[in-house]
Amino acid sequence: MIVDSAVYSGGRRHERPVGVEGLRAEAEAAGGFAWVGLFEPTAAEFEAVRREFDLHRLAVEDAIKAHQRPKLELYDDTLFLVLKTARYLGAEELVEIGEVLIFVGRNFVITVRHGDAGGLGDVRERLEREAELLEHGPGAALHALVDRIVSAYDPVVAGVREDVDEVEEQVFAQDGRNPVARIYKLRRETLEFERAVDPLPEALTALCAVGPPHVPPELVPCVRDAADHAARVAEQVDGLGALLNGVLQANLTQVSVRQNEDMRRISAWVAILAVPTMIAGIYGMNFAHMPE
């Protein structure tokens, strides 16, 4: 349940047993902050974390149940941020969405991860190698997490765009295939990605305004850059959705055109065969005296 827990002060990590008992007091004594990472905890498992860091029950309920839209909320002096992680499975043409919920207080950071899309272990490891960033406290961890999650959107956009280009070529290939099922599936995956990304720029923009201790002034430009990055991704995803809608309409139009062409061919053959059929029908009757 607890993936990792540690105390950081002076830009370095203090080794300790994994767990949360006495963690906040230890962080205060060291003049640093505690960082706890959890993966899909149950209510019973999260109870010790809630008591140790005095977390609001509504935020705790959201963290346990997940399935929240990206948002930013402030409970007393504790910031609660919800982010969506994403990765693209190209072979299945599937956008896998996960969720990360972050609690940030004066001397602690708690991350709760749901789903397998986008692990956060490398964020902690990278930050531990950059002492000057860790000295900024919980805000440094918050920015590193946000930057990692938003940066991971770019490969997803690139993968979806590549498949959209392929299906667009397939629609206009004139090979008789009808990729409507593939188009619909890609549109569904793009829609899920839109839901994960569209609310994020607003939440990150609001994050820049909350101020210390959550976001130190030195890191505000970095968070603002992440918000701009998220806004660009949201625009790209919206554009891909609109392009898929256009491709679907073009495919339906081509199907209709091909059906009309088939009907014209059938009508032409019917007209050609109508005359000999009529003659054969008349002269093939059993006459006592043939006409003419």
C-alpha positions in Angstrom: 0.0 0.0 0.0 2.8 2.4 1.0 5.2 2.5 -1.9 7.7 4.8 -0.2 8.0 7.2 2.7 10.9 9.4 3.6 11.9 12.7 5.3 13.8 15.3 3.3 15.8 18.3 4.7 18.7 20.3 3.5 18.2 18.8 0.0 18.8 15.2 1.0 16.9 12.2 2.1 16.9 10.8 5.6 16.7 7.0 5.6 14.0 5.5 7.8 11.7 2.4 8.0 8.8 2.6 5.5 5.6 3.8 7.4 3.9 6.9 8.6 3.9 6.6 12.4 5.7 9.7 13.8 6.7 10.8 10.3 5.3 14.3 10.5 7.0 15.0 13.9 10.3 13.7 12.4 9.9 16.0 9.5 9.3 19.0 11.8 12.2 18.1 14.0 14.5 17.9 10.9 13.2 21.2 9.5 12.1 19.5 6.3 9.2 17.7 4.9 7.8 14.2 4.7 6.9 12.5 1.3 4.6 9.5 1.3 3.6 7.6 -1.8 0.7 5.2 -1.9 -0.8 2.9 -4.5 -4.6 2.2 -4.5 -5.1 2.2 -0.7 -8.2 1.0 1.0 -10.1 3.1 3.5 -8.6 1.1 6.4 -5.1 1.4 5.0 -5.4 5.1 4.5 -6.7 5.8 8.0 -3.2 5.9 9.5 -2.1 8.5 6.9 -5.2 10.6 7.6 -4.6 10.6 11.3 -0.9 11.4 11.0 -1.3 14.4 8.7 -4.8 15.5 9.8 -6.3 15.3 6.3 -9.9 16.4 5.5 -12.4 13.6 5.2 -13.8 14.8 1.9 -10.4 14.8 0.3 -9.6 11.4 1.8 -12.8 10.0 0.4 -11.8 11.3 -3.1 -8.3 9.8 -2.8 -9.7 6.4 -1.9 -12.5 6.2 -4.5 -10.6 8.1 -7.2 -12.5 8.6 -10.5 -12.3 12.4 -10.0 -11.9 15.0 -12.7 -8.7 17.1 -12.6 -9.2 19.8 -10.0 -7.6 21.9 -7.3 -9.0 22.4 -3.8 -7.8 23.9 -0.6 -8.8 22.4 2.8 -7.5 24.8 5.5 -3.7 24.8 4.9 -3.7 21.6 2.9 -3.8 21.7 -0.9 -5.5 18.8 -2.8 -4.7 18.4 -6.5 -6.1 15.7 -8.8 -4.3 14.9 -12.0 -4.9 12.3 -14.7 -2.0 10.2 -16.0 -2.0 8.7 -19.5 -0.1 6.4 -21.8 -0.8 5.1 -25.3 -0.8 1.4 -26.1 -0.2 1.6 -29.8 -0.8 -2.1 -30.6 -4.3 -1.9 -29.1 -4.9 1.8 -30.1 -5.9 2.4 -26.4 -5.3 5.4 -24.2 -4.9 4.1 -20.7 -5.9 6.6 -18.1 -4.7 6.6 -14.5 -5.1 9.0 -11.6 -2.8 10.7 -9.1 -4.1 12.6 -6.1 -1.7 14.9 -4.3 -1.9 16.4 -0.8 0.5 19.2 0.0 0.9 20.8 3.4 3.5 23.0 5.1 5.8 20.0 5.8 4.4 17.1 3.8 3.5 15.7 0.4 1.3 12.7 0.0 0.7 11.1 -3.4 -2.0 8.5 -4.1 -1.8 6.7 -7.4 -4.6 4.7 -9.1 -4.1 2.7 -12.3 -0.9 1.5 -14.0 -0.6 4.5 -16.4 2.5 6.4 -15.5 4.6 5.4 -12.4 6.1 8.2 -10.3 9.1 6.4 -8.8 11.5 8.0 -11.3 10.2 11.5 -10.2 11.4 10.9 -6.6 14.7 9.4 -7.8 15.4 12.3 -10.1 14.5 14.9 -7.5 16.7 13.2 -4.9 19.7 13.8 -7.2 18.9 17.6 -7.4 19.5 18.9 -3.9 19.0 22.5 -4.9 15.4 21.7 -5.9 14.6 19.7 -2.8 15.6 22.6 -0.7 12.4 24.4 -1.9 10.4 21.9 0.2 7.0 20.4 -0.7 6.5 22.8 -3.6 9.5 21.2 -5.4 8.0 17.8 -5.1 4.6 19.1 -6.3 6.1 20.8 -9.4 8.2 17.7 -10.2 5.1 15.5 -10.1 3.0 17.9 -12.2 5.8 18.3 -14.8 6.3 14.6 -15.1 2.6 13.9 -15.6 2.0 16.7 -18.1 5.2 15.8 -20.1 4.0 12.2 -20.4 1.0 13.5 -22.5 3.2 14.3 -25.5 3.9 10.7 -26.5 0.2 9.9 -26.2 -0.7 12.8 -28.5 2.0 11.7 -31.0 0.7 8.1 -30.9 -2.9 9.0 -31.4 -2.0 11.5 -34.2 0.0 8.7 -36.0 -3.0 6.4 -36.0 -5.4 9.2 -37.0 -3.2 9.9 -40.0 -3.2 6.1 -40.9 -7.0 5.9 -40.8 -7.3 9.1 -42.8 -5.2 7.5 -45.6 -7.2 4.4 -45.3 -10.5 6.3 -45.9 -9.2 7.8 -49.1 -7.3 4.8 -50.4 -10.1 3.6 -52.7 -9.4 0.0 -51.8 -13.0 -0.8 -50.8 -12.3 -1.2 -47.1 -14.5 0.5 -44.5 -12.5 1.5 -41.4 -15.6 2.9 -39.6 -15.0 0.6 -36.5 -11.4 1.8 -36.2 -12.5 5.5 -36.5 -15.1 5.1 -33.9 -12.7 3.4 -31.5 -10.1 6.1 -31.9 -12.8 8.8 -31.4 -13.8 7.1 -28.1 -10.1 7.0 -26.9 -9.6 10.6 -27.9 -12.7 11.6 -26.0 -11.4 9.8 -22.8 -8.1 11.7 -23.2 -10.0 15.0 -23.7 -11.8 14.4 -20.4 -8.5 13.8 -18.6 -6.7 16.9 -20.1 -9.3 19.7 -20.7 -9.9 20.7 -17.0 -6.2 20.6 -16.1 -5.0 24.0 -17.4 -7.5 25.8 -15.2 -6.4 23.8 -12.1 -2.7 24.5 -12.8 -3.3 28.2 -13.4 -5.1 28.4 -10.0 -2.2 26.5 -8.4 0.1 29.4 -9.3 -2.0 31.7 -7.1 -2.1 29.7 -3.9 1.4 30.8 -2.9 3.8 29.5 -0.2 4.2 27.0 1.4 2.6 25.1 -1.5 4.3 26.8 -4.4 7.3 29.0 -3.6 7.7 32.2 -5.7 10.8 30.7 -7.4 8.7 27.8 -8.8 5.6 29.8 -9.9 7.1 30.3 -13.4 7.7 26.6 -13.7 4.2 25.7 -12.7 2.9 28.4 -15.1 4.9 26.7 -17.9 3.3 23.4 -17.0 -0.1 25.0 -17.2 0.7 26.4 -20.7 2.0 22.9 -21.7 -1.3 21.4 -20.5 -3.3 24.0 -22.5 -1.3 23.2 -25.7 -2.0 19.5 -25.2 -5.7 20.1 -24.6 -5.8 22.1 -27.9 -4.1 19.3 -29.8 -6.4 16.7 -28.4 -9.5 18.8 -29.3 -8.0 19.1 -32.8 -7.6 15.4 -33.1 -11.2 14.8 -32.0 -12.4 17.3 -34.6 -10.3 15.7 -37.3 -11.7 12.2 -36.5 -15.2 13.6 -36.7 -14.3 14.9 -40.2 -12.8 11.6 -41.2 -15.9 9.8 -40.0 -18.1 12.0 -42.1 -15.9 11.6 -45.1 -16.0 7.9 -44.7 -19.8 7.9 -44.5 -20.0 10.1 -47.6 -17.7 7.8 -49.6 -19.8 4.8 -48.6 -22.9 6.6 -49.8 -21.2 7.5 -53.1 -20.0 3.9 -53.6 -23.6 2.7 -53.0 -25.0 5.2 -55.6 -22.4 4.0 -58.1 -23.3 0.4 -57.5 -27.0 1.2 -58.0 -26.3 3.0 -61.3 -24.4 0.0 -62.6 -27.2 -2.3 -61.6 -29.8 -0.1 -63.2 -27.7 0.1 -66.4 -27.5 -3.7 -66.6 -31.2 -4.0 -65.9 -32.0 -1.6 -68.7 -29.7 -3.5 -71.1 -31.3 -6.9 -70.3 -34.8 -5.6 -70.3 -35.3 -5.7 -74.1 -34.1 -9.3 -74.8 -35.9 -10.4 -71.7 -39.1 -8.9 -73.1 -38.6 -10.5 -76.5 -37.8 -13.9 -75.0 -40.8 -13.6 -72.8 -43.2 -12.9 -75.7 -41.8 -15.3 -78.2 -41.2 -18.0 -75.7 -45.0 -18.4 -75.1 -46.8 -21.5 -76.2 -48.7 -20.0 -79.3 -51.0 -22.0 -81.5 -50.2 -19.6 -84.3 -47.0 -17.6 -84.0 -47.4 -13.8 -84.4 -46.3 -12.3 -87.7 
